[in-house]
Amino acid sequence: MKQDRSEAVSAEDAAAFERDGVVCLRNVLKPDEVEHLRLAVSKQMEQLGVSATGYDFEALAQQVWDTSEPVEVGAANRFDMQAMKELVLSDPDSRPLLEEGEASKKGLFFYDVAAWRWDPGVRQVAFDSALPGIAAELLGANNLNFWEDTTFVKAPHTRQKTAFHQDLAYFQIEGEQCVIVWIPLDAANDGSGVMQYIRGSHRWGETFAPNAFVSRTSFPSSPHPKCPDIEGNLAAYDIVSFQVKPGDVIIHHVMTVHGAGGNRSDLWRRAMSFRYCGDDVRYFDRPGALKQAGGAAGLRDGDRLFSKDYPVVWPKPWPGFRLSPVYDARQIGWDLERARYT
């Protein structure tokens, strides 16, 4: 039975999400919850070069477009970046997606995933904050599974944009009851690279192939068409963005097309995103989707996401119940001392 309605979601918020495919909610997270995520991001960034999942997309973009420069990603092995470079260079429509600025200024576009698997603070926010109830309310879902978290950091003067894309084809799921919660850990606006969304694009009725983020080039293993050239035709689309501060969240539907500019400011733009899936979502080993870091153990196409890898975070068994303190990370095959999969 559906639990009480989230007080953080007004009727106007729900209508905006239904109409636009995106809504910004203010003062949702508490200061200590934001700090939990900041600490986890700091730990991730300290492991850049030795982590299996952390990347600097700014450096990668430079390596992609410089044919004389080899691809160097340290210990990261989630993607075949040399193959991605060859793919982008073979695409006649590909081009660098950079803000105007001084080429000599070196930025950082940091990416990592799955902090929830080793960091109890991230689990606390993902499982026990107001977010699961809000996501369930917006989706009209009776049950909600946590899918994954992703970290995106753009340092000051990072010219690299994030190509417009749609999330569904990146995920090994099918169904439409899925939202992405974008959580700013610093104040963000258009100048520092806050997310940009195409209003109503969740109703286009089209699934677009994943792209490489630093280019519009789509993954050839995906059966879906390439996302339209939005960067080259911004005036043709109804694009909305939100000026946000820590504690605010932006929530978009899995079908909503979105991207981001570079960080032209003198300030950091740190953010983490959570993904939640509702009742109609099923596991689907989608061609072209990104393989998760350690996820989907034992699931087959068509299965509900009832798995140790996708905890049920809504409804709570009773009011005030907290899942994160009783969730044992060792059960998902994570070695907490070495912070890597066993």
Beta strands, then each sheet from edge to edge (+ up, - down):
strand 1: 22-25
strand 2: 55-56
strand 3: 109-113
strand 4: 144-154
strand 5: 162-165
strand 6: 173-174
strand 7: 178-184
strand 8: 195-198
strand 9: 239-241
strand 10: 249-253
strand 11: 258-260
strand 12: 269-277
strand 13: 282-283
strand 14: 312-314
strand 15: 334-335
strand 16: 340-341
sheet 1: 1+ 10- 7+ 12- 4+ 3- 2+
sheet 2: 1+ 10- 7+ 12- 4+ 14-
sheet 3: 5+ 11- 8+ 9-
sheet 4: 6+ 13-
sheet 5: 15+ 16-
end
